[in-house]
């Protein structure tokens, strides 16, 4: 509201879901907007150090599970629905303005197009081929359905993605039998949550990493601790 009222000199990392609202009020508030060319990146980050449940450790560290998750999601629909069509479904890649962009096209587009049949096939091969009466995939250890979480900071505490966006993204894996629920943590509990290794899958509005060249404690807390302590 301060931005739209013209009371801010500069505002960074604004909520892209309110993009149209900011544009509508630009003249009245006497401000202009700049859309960063690299763009805000929505991504799922997997905690490869998750140790609180052996079944979920097995899945999170499985390349085929992560591929199945990606194939289950209609990224273009998600972009069109929540982000005004701004963005291109792809893996983390170089900026289009660099000389490296065209050289990594195959990797950039790998597993980005929704393919529910292939996702189901991969999950079946991981031993998740049995389902309960409601259609949810069952764990291989007999402890009920696969029930995992997309976690991020609660929007009330400054997260740039809305509850609707995270909830919407979580619906796609449900279509292949994975009971994924959105999970919103308060900023007061956030770092202890990460350091305890409680994150399963983080849903973030930008690329993270406090140590730029190493895993951070979002998705590799044990690696992060090892790096800091030798």
C-alpha positions in Angstrom: 0.0 0.0 0.0 2.9 2.4 0.7 4.3 1.7 -2.7 1.0 2.2 -4.5 0.5 5.5 -2.5 3.9 6.7 -3.7 5.4 6.6 -0.2 8.4 4.4 -1.1 11.6 5.4 -2.7 12.4 1.8 -3.6 10.8 -1.6 -3.1 12.4 -4.9 -4.0 11.0 -8.4 -4.4 7.4 -7.4 -4.8 4.6 -10.0 -5.0 4.4 -10.9 -8.6 0.8 -12.2 -8.1 -0.1 -8.5 -7.5 1.6 -7.4 -10.7 -1.5 -6.1 -12.4 -2.5 -4.2 -9.2 0.9 -2.4 -9.1 0.7 -1.6 -12.9 -2.8 -0.1 -12.4 -1.7 2.2 -9.7 1.7 3.3 -11.2 0.6 6.6 -12.5 -1.4 7.6 -9.4 1.5 6.6 -7.1 4.1 8.2 -9.4 6.4 5.2 -9.6 7.6 2.9 -12.3 8.4 -0.8 -12.2 11.3 -2.9 -13.5 10.8 -6.6 -14.2 14.2 -8.3 -13.6 15.3 -10.1 -16.7 16.5 -13.3 -15.0 13.1 -13.4 -13.4 11.9 -14.7 -10.0 12.3 -18.4 -10.0 9.7 -20.7 -8.5 11.3 -24.0 -7.6 10.9 -27.0 -5.4 14.0 -27.7 -3.3 14.4 -31.3 -2.0 16.1 -31.9 1.4 18.6 -34.5 0.3 19.6 -34.9 4.0 16.1 -35.6 5.3 16.6 -38.3 8.1 13.3 -38.2 10.0 11.6 -40.9 8.1 13.4 -43.7 6.2 10.7 -44.0 3.5 10.7 -40.3 2.7 14.5 -40.3 2.8 14.4 -43.0 0.1 12.0 -41.0 -2.0 13.7 -37.6 -1.6 17.1 -38.9 -2.5 15.7 -40.8 -5.6 16.3 -39.1 -8.9 13.3 -40.8 -10.4 11.0 -39.5 -7.6 12.2 -36.0 -8.3 11.6 -36.5 -12.0 8.1 -37.8 -11.3 7.3 -34.8 -9.2 8.5 -32.5 -12.0 6.5 -34.4 -14.7 3.4 -34.3 -12.6 3.2 -30.4 -12.6 1.8 -28.4 -15.4 4.2 -25.5 -15.0 2.7 -23.4 -17.9 -0.7 -23.6 -16.3 0.7 -22.7 -12.9 2.5 -19.7 -14.5 -0.6 -18.6 -16.4 -2.9 -18.9 -13.4 -0.8 -17.2 -10.8 2.0 -15.3 -12.5 0.3 -13.6 -15.4 2.1 -15.8 -17.9 5.4 -14.2 -17.0 8.0 -16.8 -17.0 9.1 -19.9 -18.9 8.9 -23.5 -17.6 12.5 -24.7 -17.4 15.1 -26.0 -15.0 17.6 -23.6 -13.4 19.7 -22.3 -16.2 21.8 -19.4 -17.6 20.3 -16.1 -18.4 19.2 -15.8 -22.1 21.7 -13.0 -22.6 24.8 -15.2 -21.9 26.8 -17.2 -24.4 26.1 -20.4 -22.4 22.3 -20.2 -22.8 21.9 -22.1 -26.1 24.5 -24.7 -25.1 22.4 -26.1 -22.2 19.1 -26.2 -24.0 18.6 -30.0 -23.5 19.2 -29.8 -19.8 17.2 -26.7 -19.4 14.1 -28.3 -20.9 14.6 -31.8 -19.3 11.4 -33.1 -17.6 9.7 -29.6 -17.8 6.6 -30.7 -19.8 3.9 -32.3 -17.8 3.7 -36.1 -18.5 1.3 -37.7 -16.0 1.6 -41.2 -17.5 5.4 -41.1 -17.3 5.2 -39.8 -13.7 2.9 -42.6 -12.7 5.2 -45.2 -14.3 8.2 -43.9 -12.4 6.3 -43.9 -9.1 5.1 -47.4 -9.7 8.7 -48.6 -10.3 9.7 -47.0 -7.0 7.4 -49.5 -5.3 4.5 -47.0 -4.8 2.2 -49.1 -7.1 -0.3 -49.9 -4.4 -3.1 -47.4 -3.4 -5.7 -47.0 -0.7 -9.5 -46.8 -1.4 -9.2 -43.1 -2.0 -6.5 -43.5 -4.6 -3.5 -42.3 -2.6 -0.2 -44.2 -3.0 0.8 -46.4 -0.1 4.2 -46.4 1.5 6.3 -49.5 1.0 6.7 -50.1 4.8 3.0 -50.5 5.5 2.6 -47.3 7.4 -0.2 -45.8 5.4 -0.2 -43.4 2.5 2.6 -41.3 1.2 2.0 -37.9 2.9 4.5 -35.2 2.3 4.7 -31.4 2.4 5.6 -28.4 0.4 7.0 -25.9 3.0 7.7 -22.2 2.9 7.5 -19.2 5.1 4.0 -17.9 5.7 3.1 -15.0 3.5 2.2 -12.9 6.6 5.9 -13.1 7.5 7.1 -11.9 4.2 7.1 -14.8 1.7 6.6 -13.6 -1.8 4.4 -16.6 -2.9 0.8 -16.7 -1.7 -1.1 -19.5 0.0 -3.1 -19.9 -3.2 0.0 -20.4 -5.3 1.6 -23.0 -3.0 -1.7 -24.8 -2.5 -2.2 -24.8 -6.3 1.2 -26.3 -7.0 0.5 -29.0 -4.4 -2.5 -30.2 -6.3 -0.6 -31.5 -9.3 1.3 -34.3 -7.5 -2.1 -35.3 -6.0 -3.2 -36.2 -9.5 -0.6 -39.0 -9.5 -1.6 -40.2 -6.1 0.9 -38.3 -3.9 -0.8 -36.7 -0.9 1.1 -33.4 -0.9 0.0 -30.6 1.5 1.1 -27.0 1.7 2.9 -26.1 4.9 3.5 -22.6 6.1 6.1 -21.9 8.8 6.3 -18.7 10.9 9.5 -16.7 10.4 10.2 -17.1 14.2 10.4 -20.9 13.8 11.9 -21.0 10.3 15.6 -21.4 11.0 15.2 -24.0 13.8 12.9 -25.9 11.4 15.6 -26.0 8.8 18.5 -26.8 11.1 16.5 -29.7 12.6 16.3 -31.1 9.1 12.4 -31.0 9.1 12.1 -29.7 5.6 11.0 -32.3 3.1 10.3 -30.2 0.0 10.8 -26.4 0.1 8.6 -24.3 -2.2 10.4 -21.0 -2.8 9.9 -17.9 -4.9 13.5 -17.5 -5.8 16.8 -19.4 -5.9 18.1 -19.7 -2.4 21.6 -20.3 -1.0 23.4 -18.4 1.7 26.6 -20.2 0.6 26.5 -19.4 -3.1 28.6 -22.3 -4.2 27.4 -24.9 -1.7 24.1 -26.5 -0.5 22.5 -24.3 2.1 20.5 -25.4 5.1 17.2 -25.4 3.1 18.0 -28.6 1.2 21.2 -30.0 2.6 21.5 -29.1 6.3 23.9 -31.9 7.1 26.2 -30.9 4.1 25.9 -27.3 5.2 26.9 -28.2 8.8 29.8 -30.4 7.5 31.1 -27.5 5.3 31.0 -25.1 8.3 32.8 -27.4 10.7 35.0 -29.6 8.6 
